[in-house]
Amino acid sequence: MKKDIEEKEDVIKFVNTFYKKVETDPIIGYIFTDIAKVNWQYHLPKMYDFWESILFGKALFKGNPMEVHFKLNQKQSLGLEEFNRWKELFFETIDELFEGELATEVKKKAGSIADLMHFKIHSSAHTQIKVKPIE
């Protein structure tokens, strides 16, 4: 029987495992490596803080993920296929490593966040928001 997500070390474990999958994924990997050119040493600690904030209610995360994704979408369309693949890899990672109440909760929250991002990026309301161009 697998354990539930209980502490920061568990968050680090699933974030690292998840992004290793993402980085080499044939559907979305190139978005992270070639388009966004993610600096993993910078990105991973931000993701630890993000998910620890989501799961444990700690106010650790600083940033605006929506703005980052709006800008990325200007360079490379982030469509339903990409968001669904992200969710698939995320859920798969959690299921491989954990089970329990928080494991279920993090999958629900991740799905909701991904769906909301996709909606906001592709909603007509967003077309009225001015986003600074990527330099």
N, CA, C and O of each residue as an XYZ file, in Angstrom:
540
protein
N       0.839     -1.182      0.000
C       0.000      0.000      0.000
C       0.886      1.248      0.000
O       1.851      1.337      0.759
N       0.548      2.198     -0.852
C       1.288      3.453     -0.943
C       0.805      4.402      0.142
O      -0.318      4.292      0.634
N       1.675      5.332      0.503
C       1.293      6.319      1.506
C       0.664      7.527      0.828
O       0.733      7.675     -0.392
N       0.064      8.368      1.613
C      -0.522      9.614      1.123
C       0.564     10.683      1.088
O       1.650     10.493      1.637
N       0.275     11.782      0.455
C       1.146     12.955      0.471
C       1.021     13.568      1.858
O      -0.079     13.896      2.302
N       2.156     13.723      2.543
C       2.108     14.170      3.932
C       2.971     15.381      4.234
O       2.682     16.130      5.167
N       4.031     15.584      3.451
C       5.002     16.624      3.801
C       5.714     17.138      2.556
O       5.521     16.637      1.448
N       6.541     18.149      2.775
C       7.251     18.796      1.672
C       8.062     17.790      0.852
O       8.103     17.894     -0.373
N       8.698     16.836      1.493
C       9.499     15.850      0.771
C       8.651     15.068     -0.227
O       9.140     14.684     -1.289
N       7.397     14.833      0.107
C       6.478     14.155     -0.815
C       6.171     15.048     -2.015
O       6.085     14.574     -3.147
N       6.009     16.334     -1.756
C       5.762     17.293     -2.835
C       6.971     17.322     -3.769
O       6.816     17.269     -4.989
N       8.149     17.405     -3.209
C       9.376     17.410     -4.013
C       9.455     16.145     -4.859
O       9.816     16.197     -6.034
N       9.121     15.027     -4.264
C       9.164     13.751     -4.985
C       8.213     13.747     -6.178
O       8.616     13.369     -7.278
N       6.965     14.158     -5.986
C       6.045     14.092     -7.122
C       6.341     15.169     -8.157
O       6.174     14.931     -9.353
N       6.774     16.342     -7.725
C       7.110     17.399     -8.688
C       8.300     16.956     -9.545
O       8.254     17.073    -10.769
N       9.344     16.457     -8.924
C      10.517     16.007     -9.685
C      10.177     14.873    -10.640
O      10.604     14.880    -11.795
N       9.419     13.914    -10.169
C       9.033     12.773    -10.999
C       8.158     13.230    -12.161
O       8.363     12.808    -13.299
N       7.196     14.082    -11.880
C       6.296     14.593    -12.906
C       7.055     15.349    -13.993
O       6.858     15.090    -15.180
N       7.914     16.274    -13.598
C       8.590     17.091    -14.605
C       9.649     16.318    -15.382
O       9.991     16.713    -16.497
N      10.175     15.237    -14.832
C      11.050     14.353    -15.629
C      10.246     13.742    -16.766
O      10.736     13.634    -17.890
N       9.015     13.345    -16.477
C       8.124     12.804    -17.514
C       7.791     13.870    -18.546
O       7.842     13.628    -19.751
N       7.449     15.053    -18.051
C       7.071     16.160    -18.931
C       8.213     16.499    -19.884
O       8.006     16.671    -21.085
N       9.399     16.589    -19.340
C      10.565     17.016    -20.119
C      10.816     16.121    -21.331
O      11.278     16.601    -22.367
N      10.523     14.852    -21.215
C      10.791     13.911    -22.308
C       9.530     13.472    -23.054
O       9.596     12.620    -23.940
N       8.397     14.047    -22.698
C       7.142     13.634    -23.316
C       7.074     14.074    -24.781
O       7.374     15.226    -25.097
N       6.679     13.156    -25.678
C       6.626     13.504    -27.102
C       5.527     14.503    -27.471
O       5.586     15.106    -28.543
N       4.538     14.689    -26.616
C       3.452     15.616    -26.928
C       3.717     17.009    -26.367
O       3.516     18.000    -27.070
N       4.159     17.102    -25.128
C       4.336     18.434    -24.524
C       5.774     18.758    -24.128
O       6.061     19.899    -23.767
N       6.661     17.812    -24.183
C       8.041     18.054    -23.738
C       8.698     19.234    -24.429
O       9.351     20.052    -23.781
N       8.527     19.328    -25.752
C       9.167     20.403    -26.507
C       8.689     21.791    -26.076
O       9.430     22.766    -26.200
N       7.458     21.887    -25.572
C       6.945     23.183    -25.117
C       7.796     23.679    -23.946
O       8.113     24.866    -23.860
N       8.154     22.780    -23.067
C       8.959     23.132    -21.905
C      10.424     23.346    -22.272
O      11.054     24.290    -21.795
N      10.967     22.473    -23.118
C      12.395     22.530    -23.412
C      12.751     23.498    -24.529
O      13.731     24.234    -24.418
N      11.969     23.510    -25.605
C      12.322     24.303    -26.779
C      11.608     25.652    -26.852
O      12.199     26.632    -27.306
N      10.367     25.719    -26.421
C       9.585     26.957    -26.536
C       9.773     27.814    -25.276
O      10.223     28.957    -25.365
N       9.432     27.269    -24.119
C       9.565     28.019    -22.859
C      11.016     28.048    -22.376
O      11.404     28.932    -21.612
N      11.805     27.087    -22.821
C      13.205     26.975    -22.393
C      13.302     27.055    -20.859
O      14.011     27.889    -20.295
N      12.570     26.166    -20.230
C      12.478     26.159    -18.770
C      13.856     25.942    -18.146
O      14.597     25.033    -18.520
N      14.165     26.794    -17.199
C      15.347     26.623    -16.359
C      14.880     25.788    -15.168
O      14.262     26.320    -14.246
N      15.164     24.505    -15.180
C      14.617     23.582    -14.180
C      15.082     23.920    -12.771
O      14.328     23.740    -11.815
N      16.317     24.409    -12.626
C      16.809     24.764    -11.287
C      15.998     25.906    -10.680
O      15.875     25.999     -9.458
N      15.454     26.756    -11.509
C      14.606     27.859    -11.047
C      13.148     27.416    -10.935
O      12.462     27.756     -9.971
N      12.680     26.656    -11.925
C      11.268     26.282    -12.014
C      10.855     25.283    -10.931
O       9.806     25.456    -10.310
N      11.638     24.269    -10.699
C      11.232     23.215     -9.758
C      10.991     23.746     -8.339
O       9.967     23.409     -7.746
N      11.889     24.561     -7.771
C      11.588     25.096     -6.432
C      10.308     25.944     -6.402
O       9.595     25.946     -5.398
N      10.013     26.660     -7.491
C       8.751     27.414     -7.552
C       7.564     26.448     -7.517
O       6.548     26.735     -6.884
N       7.693     25.308     -8.194
C       6.620     24.315     -8.210
C       6.477     23.632     -6.855
O       5.365     23.302     -6.442
N       7.595     23.416     -6.158
C       7.482     22.877     -4.791
C       6.643     23.834     -3.947
O       5.723     23.412     -3.245
N       6.971     25.132     -4.022
C       6.232     26.127     -3.241
C       4.769     26.195     -3.673
O       3.873     26.289     -2.834
N       4.530     26.147     -4.989
C       3.160     26.221     -5.499
C       2.315     25.082     -4.936
O       1.243     25.320     -4.379
N       2.794     23.842     -5.080
C       1.994     22.700     -4.646
C       1.928     22.582     -3.129
O       0.930     22.107     -2.587
N       2.984     23.008     -2.439
C       2.922     23.005     -0.978
C       1.890     24.031     -0.504
O       1.174     23.790      0.467
N       1.817     25.159     -1.181
C       0.802     26.168     -0.856
C      -0.599     25.621     -1.098
O      -1.493     25.805     -0.272
N      -0.790     24.950     -2.227
C      -2.096     24.380     -2.578
C      -2.507     23.295     -1.583
O      -3.646     23.276     -1.115
N      -1.582     22.395     -1.264
C      -1.926     21.242     -0.431
C      -1.974     21.530      1.068
O      -2.830     21.012      1.785
N      -1.040     22.365      1.530
C      -0.911     22.549      2.970
C      -1.289     23.952      3.434
O      -1.129     24.287      4.608
N      -1.794     24.778      2.504
C      -2.254     26.115      2.859
C      -1.155     27.063      3.291
O      -1.417     28.054      3.973
N       0.063     26.768      2.903
C       1.184     27.651      3.241
C       1.315     28.708      2.153
O       1.208     28.401      0.966
N       1.546     29.942      2.555
C       1.675     31.034      1.585
C       3.128     31.149      1.136
O       3.811     32.120      1.461
N       3.589     30.158      0.395
C       4.980     30.121     -0.039
C       5.165     30.621     -1.464
O       6.181     31.234     -1.790
N       4.186     30.356     -2.300
C       4.331     30.639     -3.728
C       4.162     32.114     -4.029
O       3.220     32.764     -3.576
N       5.099     32.619     -4.806
C       5.016     33.994     -5.307
C       5.096     33.908     -6.830
O       6.013     33.290     -7.370
N       4.158     34.513     -7.508
C       4.196     34.490     -8.959
C       2.805     34.595     -9.541
O       1.807     34.613     -8.820
N       2.758     34.665    -10.876
C       1.499     34.775    -11.590
C       1.490     33.730    -12.710
O       1.851     34.033    -13.847
N       1.078     32.501    -12.386
C       1.109     31.436    -13.395
C       0.251     31.746    -14.618
O       0.577     31.323    -15.727
N      -0.836     32.478    -14.424
C      -1.709     32.781    -15.558
C      -0.980     33.657    -16.566
O      -1.036     33.396    -17.768
N      -0.309     34.671    -16.099
C       0.429     35.576    -16.980
C       1.515     34.810    -17.745
O       1.702     35.024    -18.943
N       2.217     33.933    -17.060
C       3.261     33.127    -17.704
C       2.661     32.287    -18.830
O       3.246     32.179    -19.907
N       1.514     31.706    -18.584
C       0.879     30.850    -19.596
C       0.263     31.665    -20.739
O       0.239     31.210    -21.882
N      -0.233     32.867    -20.433
C      -0.711     33.747    -21.514
C       0.442     34.064    -22.466
O       0.289     33.990    -23.685
N       1.587     34.414    -21.901
C       2.758     34.750    -22.728
C       3.246     33.537    -23.518
O       3.603     33.651    -24.690
N       3.258     32.390    -22.873
C       3.678     31.173    -23.562
C       2.738     30.848    -24.714
O       3.182     30.419    -25.779
N       1.451     31.049    -24.505
C       0.465     30.777    -25.547
C       0.664     31.681    -26.768
O       0.274     31.315    -27.877
N       1.262     32.848    -26.572
C       1.583     33.719    -27.704
C       2.663     33.107    -28.589
O       2.692     33.335    -29.798
N       3.541     32.336    -27.979
C       4.633     31.702    -28.726
C       4.210     30.360    -29.309
O       4.611     29.997    -30.415
N       3.403     29.632    -28.559
C       2.979     28.274    -28.931
C       1.581     28.057    -28.387
O       1.360     28.150    -27.180
N       0.643     27.770    -29.263
C      -0.728     27.558    -28.822
C      -0.803     26.413    -27.813
O      -0.316     25.309    -28.058
N      -1.417     26.704    -26.695
C      -1.635     25.701    -25.657
C      -3.098     25.274    -25.748
O      -3.982     25.915    -25.180
N      -3.331     24.206    -26.455
C      -4.687     23.756    -26.700
C      -5.122     22.660    -25.756
O      -4.411     22.302    -24.816
N      -6.291     22.140    -26.021
C      -6.870     21.094    -25.188
C      -5.971     19.858    -25.135
O      -5.820     19.250    -24.075
N      -5.377     19.485    -26.260
C      -4.495     18.312    -26.286
C      -3.328     18.475    -25.307
O      -2.983     17.543    -24.581
N      -2.734     19.654    -25.298
C      -1.592     19.895    -24.415
C      -2.010     19.889    -22.942
O      -1.336     19.288    -22.105
N      -3.108     20.550    -22.634
C      -3.575     20.562    -21.244
C      -4.009     19.169    -20.793
O      -3.745     18.784    -19.654
N      -4.666     18.411    -21.661
C      -5.067     17.046    -21.304
C      -3.865     16.145    -21.087
O      -3.873     15.296    -20.196
N      -2.831     16.327    -21.901
C      -1.629     15.512    -21.721
C      -0.950     15.862    -20.406
O      -0.483     14.976    -19.689
N      -0.893     17.165    -20.085
C      -0.310     17.605    -18.814
C      -1.048     16.926    -17.658
O      -0.425     16.386    -16.744
N      -2.379     16.960    -17.711
C      -3.175     16.334    -16.645
C      -2.921     14.832    -16.588
O      -2.758     14.264    -15.508
N      -2.888     14.198    -17.743
C      -2.656     12.750    -17.785
C      -1.338     12.387    -17.104
O      -1.291     11.457    -16.298
N      -0.275     13.112    -17.423
C       1.024     12.840    -16.811
C       1.021     13.144    -15.317
O       1.637     12.425    -14.531
N       0.332     14.202    -14.933
C       0.251     14.562    -13.515
C      -0.488     13.481    -12.733
O      -0.001     13.008    -11.706
N      -1.653     13.096    -13.217
C      -2.453     12.073    -12.521
C      -1.693     10.745    -12.453
O      -1.691     10.075    -11.420
N      -1.054     10.377    -13.550
C      -0.274      9.135    -13.606
C       0.831      9.163    -12.547
O       1.048      8.176    -11.844
N       1.514     10.282    -12.438
C       2.605     10.412    -11.462
C       2.086     10.257    -10.034
O       2.654      9.506     -9.241
N       1.023     10.959     -9.714
C       0.461     10.857     -8.363
C       0.034      9.423     -8.082
O       0.326      8.893     -7.010
N      -0.656      8.785     -9.031
C      -1.128      7.414     -8.830
C       0.023      6.423     -8.657
O      -0.109      5.441     -7.927
N       1.137      6.675     -9.317
C       2.302      5.794     -9.180
C       2.948      5.911     -7.807
O       3.484      4.933     -7.285
N       2.899      7.096     -7.224
C       3.659      7.360     -6.002
C       2.837      7.346     -4.716
O       3.354      6.993     -3.656
N       1.568      7.726     -4.800
C       0.774      7.952     -3.588
C      -0.654      7.452     -3.738
O      -1.143      7.203     -4.840
N      -1.306      7.314     -2.584
C      -2.747      7.109     -2.547
C      -3.253      7.659     -1.229
O      -2.553      7.647     -0.217
N      -4.482      8.140     -1.264
C      -5.058      8.698     -0.049
C      -5.766     10.007     -0.332
O      -5.922     10.424     -1.480
N      -6.187     10.639      0.746
C      -7.011     11.846      0.651
C      -6.297     13.003     -0.061
O      -6.867     13.625     -0.958
N      -5.055     13.290      0.336
C      -4.348     14.402     -0.312
C      -3.927     14.063     -1.735
O      -3.869     14.945     -2.593
N      -3.634     12.801     -1.990
C      -3.317     12.393     -3.365
C      -4.526     12.632     -4.269
O      -4.384     13.133     -5.384
N      -5.683     12.280     -3.793
C      -6.912     12.525     -4.556
C      -7.157     14.023     -4.699
O      -7.529     14.498     -5.772
N      -6.949     14.759     -3.622
C      -7.174     16.204     -3.625
C      -6.244     16.920     -4.604
O      -6.682     17.815     -5.327
N      -4.974     16.539     -4.633
C      -4.036     17.227     -5.529
C      -4.386     16.952     -6.994
O      -4.180     17.815     -7.847
N      -4.904     15.784     -7.288
C      -5.335     15.501     -8.667
C      -6.544     16.363     -9.037
O      -6.615     16.893    -10.146
N      -7.482     16.501     -8.118
C      -8.656     17.346     -8.377
C      -8.232     18.791     -8.596
O      -8.689     19.445     -9.534
N      -7.364     19.281     -7.732
C      -6.920     20.676     -7.845
C      -6.121     20.891     -9.124
O      -6.302     21.903     -9.801
N      -5.248     19.963     -9.462
C      -4.456     20.086    -10.687
C      -5.361     20.095    -11.917
O      -5.156     20.883    -12.840
N      -6.358     19.218    -11.924
C      -7.307     19.188    -13.032
C      -8.075     20.487    -13.154
O      -8.259     21.004    -14.256
N      -8.526     21.019    -12.022
C      -9.264     22.287    -12.024
C      -8.386     23.446    -12.489
O      -8.831     24.295    -13.261
N      -7.153     23.478    -12.023
C      -6.225     24.548    -12.415
C      -5.956     24.487    -13.915
O      -6.010     25.509    -14.600
N      -5.667     23.295    -14.425
C      -5.396     23.140    -15.858
C      -6.619     23.531    -16.684
O      -6.494     24.229    -17.690
N      -7.791     23.087    -16.262
C      -9.013     23.418    -17.004
C      -9.282     24.921    -16.980
O      -9.685     25.493    -17.993
N      -9.062     25.559    -15.837
C      -9.276     26.995    -15.732
C      -8.273     27.756    -16.600
O      -8.638     28.720    -17.272
N      -7.019     27.325    -16.585
C      -6.022     27.975    -17.435
C      -6.402     27.863    -18.905
O      -6.342     28.845    -19.646
N      -6.790     26.674    -19.318
C      -7.187     26.482    -20.712
C      -8.361     27.397    -21.052
O      -8.366     28.054    -22.093
N      -9.335     27.431    -20.181
C     -10.513     28.277    -20.411
C     -10.115     29.749    -20.523
O     -10.535     30.439    -21.451
N      -9.310     30.224    -19.583
C      -8.928     31.634    -19.593
C      -8.099     31.983    -20.829
O      -8.280     33.047    -21.421
N      -7.214     31.109    -21.206
C      -6.379     31.361    -22.387
C      -7.229     31.441    -23.644
O      -6.935     32.229    -24.542
N      -8.272     30.640    -23.715
C      -9.063     30.548    -24.942
C     -10.427     31.229    -24.864
O     -11.221     31.136    -25.800
N     -10.703     31.914    -23.752
C     -12.002     32.583    -23.647
C     -11.980     33.895    -24.406
O     -10.930     34.517    -24.566
N     -13.138     34.304    -24.866
C     -13.236     35.579    -25.582
C     -12.957     36.738    -24.647
O     -12.534     37.802    -25.099
N     -13.183     36.559    -23.354
C     -12.904     37.630    -22.398
C     -11.417     37.954    -22.387
O     -11.028     39.105    -22.190
N     -10.595     36.945    -22.598
C      -9.151     37.179    -22.573
C      -8.698     38.050    -23.735
O      -7.706     38.768    -23.613
N      -9.393     38.002    -24.838
C      -8.974     38.806    -25.979
C      -9.021     40.286    -25.660
O      -8.397     41.086    -26.357
N      -9.748     40.666    -24.619
C      -9.829     42.067    -24.228
C      -8.715     42.469    -23.260
O      -8.510     43.655    -23.001
N      -8.005     41.486    -22.734
C      -6.927     41.762    -21.803
C      -5.651     42.003    -22.599
O      -5.298     41.205    -23.467
N      -4.968     43.085    -22.310
C      -3.712     43.387    -22.988
C      -2.588     42.666    -22.263
O      -2.386     42.867    -21.065
N      -1.864     41.834    -22.980
C      -0.722     41.128    -22.429
C       0.499     41.682    -23.140
O       0.538     41.761    -24.368
N       1.505     42.070    -22.344
C       2.732     42.588    -22.953
C       3.358     41.513    -23.828
O       3.410     40.347    -23.438
N       3.835     41.899    -25.017
C       4.455     40.907    -25.897
C       5.722     40.328    -25.296
O       6.393     40.978    -24.494
N       6.039     39.127    -25.678
C       7.262     38.464    -25.240
C       8.424     39.074    -25.997
O       8.375     39.252    -27.215
N       9.449     39.384    -25.266
C      10.628     39.975    -25.906
C      11.681     38.934    -26.151
O      12.747     39.246    -26.683
